Amino acid sequence: MILAIDMGGTHIDGVLVRQGALVKSVKHELGKNDLFSSIWLCLQDLLEGQEKSEIVRIHLSTTVCTNAIVEGKVSKVGVIVQSGPGINWDFDRLGNNLHYLSGSCDHRGVVTDNFRQSELQTIRARFKDSGVESLAVISKFSPRNPDTEKKIGDFFADKYKEITLGHRLSGKLNFPRRVQPAYLNAAVADTFRTFAESMLEALAREAITAPVYILKADGGTIDLVSALKRPVETILSGPAASYIGITALFPRIEGDAILVDIGGTSTDIFFLAAGLPLFEAEGIEIDGRKTLVRAVFSKSVGLGGDSLVRVDGDDIRIGPARQGPAVAFGGDDLTPTDALVYLGLMRGKYPQKAEEALAVFAAELGLETEVCARKIVTLFCDSIMQTIDSILARINSSPVYTIRDLLAGRRITPGSIKLIGGPAKALAEPLHQASSLEINFPGNYKIANAIGAALARPTTEISLYANTERRILSIPELGIYESIDKSFTLEEAEEIALKAVSKAVTEMGLPADQIEAEITESSSFNMVRGFMGRERSIRVRAQIKPGLLYELQPAEEGGRHES
């Protein structure tokens, strides 16, 4: 069996899946101040009456990093940049703890000017005074020579547990673009570590020793140990699970469509072109920052079932804040969920309290209670559609990339919306009225993310480094270190990388007929040595293509709303 846990901003869901068949599922409210207890209670409920020894893999998805960034609840990051001579880079939004270090490394990876050790002593004192909690270190040509970043990391290792070195995130030479992902990685490292350690402790208490993997933004997986080093890769892990879940629950989508996951805190929106998801090959953007992390294209809007409903002048405002659960589920503040419960579209634990809160709110606006409830739901759906229309306009004004190729001159013209999330069934008809599009929701719409996490194909990623001057090839993740000759080429490196990643995933238990290897990053840099010839520095990353491990076996029927 595969055990999967999805942790959102409002709920934590768990499922057990055997050969594509759903064995058991649970849904719990999330206690943000005690992640361990939330995880452990979810596990205990999910595992009751089950044979733990049958669990062979643990799959996770979470929005903890995404939410931390969006809500501004990240660590205070000290950033050390060695940009060398040339352009004076001005990096935006990195705060007051950004320091430029002397010294430089040229485009060949040769150190031309060492930094001054005294500068690090000064930076150390300033970081201490300003309460810096984690570090990001980025040197201009570190993918060619990481020694400077490593030396700086070693200097601060006794003080900071979370230190991000830029060369470990990407081998690309676009120096200014590598600064933001390094910052984000350091900013969310402590948040992700808290989540990961809570998860591992809960699994240990249940005596579960199966390997643990987490979804990346492109729908692939990464083992938890590697994710702790590169938590930036787990940003938008939750939306990736949404996409995989929708793919599993709607296995045959052929035309253009909109995929919408409505949660308690936010709504995630995806688009399909001829049945294929749009893709961010050069990296997702979050909080206005490019991450260089490949991802399924998605956009999040601060509208969820538990978003705060408030009066703003003579108007109603919804979100983006979430104060807590809906009144109908024990909260104190009015939400769209309360309007849905009052209208009989959803069940609540305390429907009478929801009605009372809604009546007070309606009176403040001089409206009848039912009119007010319908106005809240209509505003909620209209806001989602306005966001969708705005995103579509931007998509259709630029090249469309899918997970397979570029669709030149292609416009997205959706004919339907596929809907998942807790309020999916309740909002199907109102969203149809707002969009005039066919609305479909699957039977397991409430736990689609956890299903997506469970059914995600096991993937792994390796990095190959080759230097014809030093005559060395290495794949650190697999412990491979071999000699090469000076004629070694990028094409040979790609072939070796594809074979190596395929072998690695075979040892993880992925059937041979499901192994689809792909190159995700490939570069060869020529190093001229006077008149004596030309050497090459090569870097290749390869991974197993994301996809479904099993087709989901038929279970509950969903629904449809159309004209």
C-alpha positions in Angstrom: 0.0 0.0 0.0 0.9 3.6 -0.5 0.2 6.0 2.4 -0.3 9.6 1.3 -0.7 12.8 3.4 -1.7 16.2 2.0 -1.3 19.2 4.4 -3.0 22.3 3.2 -3.6 25.6 5.1 -6.9 24.4 6.6 -7.1 20.6 6.6 -4.8 17.6 6.6 -6.0 14.6 4.5 -4.7 11.1 4.4 -5.4 8.1 2.1 -4.3 4.5 1.7 -4.1 3.2 -1.9 -3.5 -0.3 -3.0 -2.8 -0.9 -6.8 -4.9 2.2 -7.7 -7.8 1.3 -5.4 -8.7 3.6 -2.5 -8.6 1.6 0.7 -9.3 4.3 3.2 -9.4 8.1 3.6 -9.6 10.6 6.4 -9.9 14.4 6.7 -8.9 16.4 9.8 -8.8 20.1 10.6 -5.2 21.4 10.9 -3.9 22.7 14.2 -1.3 25.3 12.9 0.3 25.7 16.3 1.0 22.0 16.7 1.8 20.3 13.4 3.0 17.1 15.1 -0.3 16.5 16.8 -2.3 17.2 13.6 -0.1 14.7 11.7 -0.1 12.0 14.3 -3.9 12.2 14.9 -4.4 11.9 11.1 -2.1 8.9 10.9 -3.7 7.2 13.9 -7.2 7.6 12.3 -5.9 6.5 8.9 -4.1 3.4 10.2 -6.7 2.1 12.5 -7.6 -1.5 11.6 -4.9 -1.5 8.8 -1.8 -3.7 8.4 1.1 -1.3 8.7 3.6 -3.8 7.3 1.9 -3.5 3.9 2.9 0.1 3.5 5.8 0.4 1.0 6.0 4.1 0.4 4.9 7.4 2.0 3.9 10.2 -0.4 3.5 13.8 0.9 2.2 17.1 -0.5 2.0 20.3 1.4 1.5 24.1 1.1 3.5 24.9 4.2 6.2 26.6 2.3 3.9 28.4 -0.1 1.7 29.6 2.7 4.7 30.9 4.7 5.8 33.0 1.7 2.4 34.3 0.9 1.6 35.2 4.5 5.1 36.6 5.1 5.9 34.1 7.9 9.4 33.2 6.7 12.8 33.3 8.4 14.9 36.5 8.4 17.5 35.8 5.8 21.0 37.1 5.6 22.2 37.3 2.0 25.8 37.3 0.9 26.4 38.0 -2.7 29.8 38.0 -4.6 29.0 39.6 -7.9 32.5 40.5 -9.0 33.4 43.3 -11.4 31.0 44.6 -14.0 27.4 45.5 -13.5 26.4 46.8 -10.1 23.4 44.5 -9.4 20.7 45.9 -7.3 18.7 43.1 -5.9 15.1 44.0 -5.0 13.2 43.0 -1.9 16.1 41.2 -0.1 15.8 43.4 3.0 18.5 45.1 5.0 20.6 42.0 5.5 22.1 42.0 2.0 25.9 42.2 1.9 28.2 42.3 -1.2 31.5 40.5 -0.7 34.7 41.4 -2.4 36.6 39.0 -4.7 35.6 37.4 -8.0 35.7 34.2 -10.1 35.8 34.5 -13.8 33.6 32.7 -16.4 36.0 29.7 -16.5 35.6 29.1 -12.8 39.1 30.5 -11.9 39.3 32.6 -8.8 40.8 35.9 -9.9 40.5 37.8 -6.6 40.0 36.2 -3.2 37.5 37.8 -0.7 38.9 39.3 2.5 38.3 37.1 5.6 37.8 40.3 7.7 34.6 41.0 5.8 33.1 37.8 7.0 33.8 38.7 10.6 32.1 42.1 10.1 29.1 40.4 8.3 28.8 37.9 11.1 28.5 40.6 13.8 25.9 42.5 11.7 23.8 39.4 11.2 23.9 38.7 14.9 22.8 42.2 15.8 19.9 42.2 13.3 18.6 38.7 14.3 19.3 36.9 11.1 18.0 33.3 11.3 19.3 31.7 8.0 21.7 32.4 5.2 21.8 32.5 1.4 25.2 32.6 -0.3 25.5 33.3 -4.0 28.7 33.8 -6.0 28.5 34.8 -9.6 30.1 31.8 -11.3 29.7 29.2 -8.5 28.3 26.6 -10.9 31.7 26.5 -12.5 33.6 26.7 -9.2 31.7 26.4 -5.9 34.7 26.8 -3.6 33.9 30.4 -2.6 30.4 29.5 -1.5 31.6 26.5 0.4 34.2 28.5 2.3 31.6 31.0 3.3 29.2 28.3 4.3 31.9 26.6 6.4 32.7 30.0 8.1 29.1 30.4 9.3 28.3 26.7 9.9 28.7 26.9 13.7 26.2 29.7 13.9 23.4 28.9 11.4 21.6 25.6 10.8 20.1 26.7 7.6 22.6 27.8 5.0 21.7 27.8 1.3 24.6 27.7 -1.2 23.4 28.9 -4.6 25.3 26.3 -6.7 23.4 23.5 -5.0 20.0 24.8 -6.4 20.9 25.3 -10.1 23.7 24.9 -12.5 22.5 27.7 -14.7 24.8 30.7 -15.1 22.1 33.4 -14.9 23.5 35.0 -11.8 20.8 37.6 -11.0 18.1 35.0 -11.4 19.9 32.6 -9.0 19.7 35.0 -6.2 16.0 34.9 -5.6 15.7 31.1 -5.4 18.6 31.0 -2.9 16.8 33.6 -0.8 13.5 31.7 -0.9 15.2 28.4 -0.1 16.8 29.9 3.0 13.5 31.8 3.9 11.4 28.6 4.1 14.1 26.1 5.2 13.1 26.3 8.9 9.4 26.0 8.1 9.9 23.0 6.0 12.2 21.3 8.5 9.5 21.7 11.2 7.0 20.0 8.9 9.4 17.2 7.9 10.6 16.5 11.4 7.0 16.4 12.7 6.1 14.0 9.9 9.1 11.7 10.6 8.4 11.7 14.4 4.7 10.8 13.8 5.8 8.0 11.4 8.3 6.7 13.9 5.7 6.6 16.7 3.6 4.4 14.4 6.6 2.2 13.7 6.4 2.9 9.9 9.8 2.7 8.2 8.8 3.0 4.5 10.7 5.5 2.4 9.2 9.0 2.4 8.9 11.2 -0.7 7.3 14.6 -1.3 5.8 16.1 -4.5 7.7 18.8 -6.3 6.0 21.6 -8.2 6.2 19.7 -11.5 4.4 16.7 -10.1 7.6 14.6 -9.7 8.8 13.5 -6.3 11.9 14.0 -4.3 13.0 12.0 -1.2 12.5 13.9 2.1 16.2 14.0 2.9 16.9 15.8 -0.5 13.9 18.1 0.1 15.4 19.2 3.4 18.4 20.5 1.5 16.3 22.1 -1.3 12.9 23.0 0.2 12.4 25.6 -2.5 11.5 22.6 -4.8 8.5 21.9 -2.6 7.0 25.3 -3.1 3.6 24.6 -4.8 3.8 21.0 -3.9 0.1 21.3 -2.9 -1.0 22.6 -6.3 1.0 19.8 -8.0 -0.9 17.3 -5.9 -4.1 19.0 -7.0 -3.2 18.6 -10.7 -2.2 15.0 -10.3 -5.4 14.3 -8.4 -7.6 16.0 -11.0 -5.7 14.0 -13.7 -6.5 10.8 -11.8 -10.1 11.6 -11.2 -10.7 12.9 -14.7 -8.5 10.5 -16.8 -9.7 11.5 -20.2 -9.7 15.3 -20.7 -9.1 16.0 -24.4 -9.9 19.6 -25.0 -9.1 22.9 -23.3 -10.2 23.1 -19.8 -9.8 24.9 -16.5 -8.9 23.0 -13.3 -10.0 24.6 -10.1 -9.1 23.4 -6.5 -11.1 25.4 -3.9 -9.6 25.0 -0.4 -10.4 26.6 2.9 -7.7 29.3 2.6 -7.1 29.7 -1.2 -8.1 28.6 -4.7 -5.6 27.1 -7.1 -6.2 27.5 -10.9 -4.7 25.4 -13.7 -5.3 25.3 -17.5 -5.2 22.5 -20.0 -4.4 22.9 -23.7 -5.7 19.9 -25.7 -5.7 17.9 -22.5 -2.1 18.8 -21.6 -1.2 21.1 -18.6 0.5 24.4 -19.2 4.0 24.3 -17.9 6.6 26.7 -16.4 9.8 25.3 -17.8 11.9 28.2 -16.7 10.5 28.3 -13.2 7.5 29.3 -11.2 6.9 32.7 -9.7 5.7 33.3 -6.2 5.4 36.5 -4.3 6.9 38.3 -7.4 10.0 36.1 -7.3 11.2 33.6 -9.9 12.3 30.3 -8.4 14.0 28.5 -11.4 11.9 25.5 -10.2 10.1 23.7 -13.1 6.4 23.5 -12.4 3.0 22.9 -13.7 1.5 26.3 -14.4 -0.9 27.4 -11.6 -2.1 30.5 -10.0 -3.4 30.9 -6.4 -5.9 33.4 -5.3 -6.7 34.3 -1.7 -10.3 33.0 -1.8 -11.3 29.9 0.0 -14.3 28.5 1.8 -13.1 29.9 5.1 -12.0 33.3 3.8 -13.2 36.2 6.0 -16.4 37.9 4.9 -16.6 41.5 6.0 -18.4 44.8 5.3 -16.4 47.4 3.4 -18.5 50.6 3.1 -21.6 49.5 1.4 -20.0 46.4 -0.2 -19.1 42.9 0.8 -15.5 41.9 0.8 -14.2 38.3 0.8 -10.6 37.4 1.8 -7.8 37.2 1.3 -7.5 36.8 5.1 -8.6 33.7 6.9 -9.3 34.1 10.6 -10.2 30.5 11.3 -12.9 27.9 10.5 -16.4 28.9 9.5 -19.0 29.7 12.1 -20.8 26.5 11.0 -17.7 24.5 12.0 -17.0 26.2 15.3 -15.3 29.5 14.2 -16.1 33.0 15.2 -16.1 34.9 11.8 -18.4 34.7 8.9 -17.2 32.9 5.7 -18.5 31.8 2.3 -19.0 28.3 3.9 -21.5 29.7 6.3 -23.5 31.1 3.3 -23.4 27.7 1.6 -24.6 26.0 4.8 -27.4 28.4 5.3 -28.6 27.9 1.7 -28.6 24.1 2.2 -25.7 23.5 -0.3 -23.4 22.1 2.4 -23.8 20.5 5.8 -22.3 22.1 8.9 -21.8 21.1 12.5 -23.6 24.2 13.8 -26.0 25.4 11.1 -28.0 27.5 13.6 -25.0 29.5 14.6 -24.1 30.1 10.9 -27.7 31.4 10.3 -27.5 33.7 13.4 -24.1 35.1 12.3 -25.4 35.6 8.7 -28.5 37.3 10.0 -26.5 39.9 12.0 -24.2 40.5 9.0 -27.2 40.9 6.6 -28.9 43.4 9.0 -25.8 45.5 8.9 -26.2 45.8 5.2 -30.0 46.2 5.3 -30.5 42.9 3.5 -32.6 39.8 4.1 -30.6 36.9 5.3 -31.2 34.7 2.2 -30.4 37.6 -0.2 -27.2 38.3 1.7 -26.2 34.6 1.6 -26.7 34.4 -2.2 -24.9 37.6 -2.7 -21.8 36.2 -0.8 -21.8 33.1 -2.9 -22.3 35.0 -6.2 -19.5 37.4 -5.3 -17.2 34.5 -4.4 -17.8 32.8 -7.8 -17.6 36.0 -9.7 -14.2 36.8 -8.1 -12.8 33.4 -9.1 -14.0 33.9 -12.7 -12.5 37.4 -12.9 -9.2 35.9 -11.8 -9.5 33.2 -14.4 -10.4 35.7 -17.2 -7.4 37.8 -16.2 -5.0 34.9 -16.3 -6.4 33.6 -19.6 -5.8 37.0 -21.2 -2.2 37.0 -20.1 -1.7 33.4 -21.3 -3.2 34.0 -24.7 -1.0 37.0 -25.2 2.2 35.0 -24.9 3.6 31.6 -26.1 1.9 28.6 -24.6 4.1 26.0 -23.1 2.8 22.6 -22.2 4.5 19.8 -20.3 5.5 18.3 -23.7 6.1 21.1 -26.1 5.5 24.7 -27.3 2.1 25.4 -28.9 3.0 28.3 -31.1 0.1 30.7 -31.9 -2.3 28.6 -29.8 -5.1 30.2 -27.8 -6.7 28.5 -24.8 -10.5 28.4 -25.2 -11.8 26.4 -22.2 -15.1 24.5 -22.6 -15.4 23.3 -19.0 -14.2 23.6 -15.5 -13.1 20.6 -13.5 -13.7 21.3 -9.8 -12.2 19.8 -6.6 -11.9 20.8 -3.0 -14.2 20.7 0.0 -16.9 23.1 -1.4 -16.7 21.7 -4.9 -20.2 20.1 -5.0 -21.8 23.1 -3.3 -20.3 25.6 -5.6 -20.8 23.7 -8.9 -24.1 25.3 -9.8 -23.2 28.9 -8.6 -19.9 28.6 -10.5 -21.8 27.4 -13.6 -24.0 30.5 -13.3 -21.0 32.8 -13.1 -19.1 31.2 -16.0 -21.7 29.7 -18.3 -19.3 26.7 -18.6 -19.9 23.1 -18.0 -18.8 22.3 -14.4 -17.7 18.7 -13.5 -16.7 17.5 -10.0 -15.5 13.9 -9.2 -16.8 11.6 -6.5 -13.8 12.0 -4.2 -13.6 15.8 -4.7 -12.8 16.4 -1.0 -9.6 14.3 -0.9 -8.4 14.8 -4.5 -5.0 16.2 -3.3 -4.2 13.3 -1.1 -5.2 10.9 -4.0 -3.0 12.9 -6.3 -0.1 12.5 -3.9 -0.7 8.8 -3.5 -0.9 8.1 -7.2 2.1 10.3 -8.2 4.7 8.2 -10.1 7.9 7.7 -8.0 10.6 9.9 -9.6 14.1 10.7 -8.8 16.6 13.3 -10.1 20.3 13.1 -10.5 23.0 15.7 -11.4 26.0 14.7 -13.6 29.1 16.9 -13.6 32.0 16.4 -16.0 35.2 18.3 -16.5 37.5 17.3 -19.4 40.4 19.3 -18.0 40.4 17.3 -14.7 39.1 14.1 -16.6 36.4 13.5 -14.0 32.7 12.6 -14.2 30.6 12.5 -11.0 27.0 11.8 -10.1 27.0 12.6 -6.3 23.5 11.3 -5.6 24.5 7.8 -6.7 28.1 7.8 -5.5 29.5 7.6 -9.0 32.9 9.0 -9.7 34.6 8.0 -12.9 37.5 9.0 -15.2 36.7 10.4 -18.7 39.0 11.5 -21.5 39.3 15.0 -23.1 37.0 14.1 -26.0 34.0 13.6 -23.7 30.9 15.4 -25.0 27.6 16.8 -23.8 25.7 14.1 -25.8 27.6 11.4 -24.0 26.9 13.0 -20.6 23.1 13.1 -21.4 23.1 9.4 -22.4 24.9 8.4 -19.2 22.6 10.6 -17.1 19.4 9.1 -18.6 20.7 5.5 -18.0 21.8 6.4 -14.5 18.5 7.9 -13.4 16.6 5.0 -15.0 18.7 2.5 -13.0 18.2 4.5 -9.8 14.4 4.5 -10.1 14.4 0.8 -11.0 16.0 0.1 -7.7 13.2 2.2 -6.1 10.7 -0.4 -7.5 9.2 1.5 -10.4 8.2 -1.0 -13.1 10.3 -0.9 -16.3 7.2 0.0 -18.5 6.7 3.2 -16.4 10.2 4.5 -16.7 10.3 7.7 -18.8 13.6 9.5 -18.3 14.0 13.2 -19.4 16.8 15.8 -19.3 15.7 18.8 -17.2 18.9 20.8 -17.5 21.9 20.6 -19.8 24.9 22.8 -20.4 28.4 22.6 -21.7 30.9 25.4 -21.1 34.1 25.7 -23.2 37.2 26.6 -21.3 40.0 27.9 -23.6 43.5 27.3 -22.4 45.7 29.6 -24.4 46.6 28.0 -27.7 46.8 24.5 -26.3 43.2 23.5 -26.9 39.7 23.6 -25.5 38.3 21.9 -22.4 34.7 21.5 -21.3 32.8 21.8 -18.1 29.5 19.9 -18.4 26.4 19.7 -16.2 23.3 17.6 -16.8 20.3 17.0 -14.7 17.9 14.1 -15.5 14.8 12.9 -13.9 12.0 10.4 -14.4 9.0 12.1 -16.0 6.1 12.8 -13.6 2.8 11.0 -14.1 0.4 8.5 -12.6 1.7 5.4 -11.0 -1.7 3.7 -11.3 -5.0 4.5 -12.8 -7.5 5.2 -10.1 -10.1 2.4 -9.8 -13.7 3.6 -10.1 -15.4 4.5 -6.8 -17.8 7.3 -6.1 -19.6 9.1 -9.0 -19.2 12.8 -9.4 -21.6 15.3 -10.9 -22.0 17.8 -13.7 -23.7 21.2 -14.2 -24.3 22.5 -17.8 -26.7 24.5 -19.8 
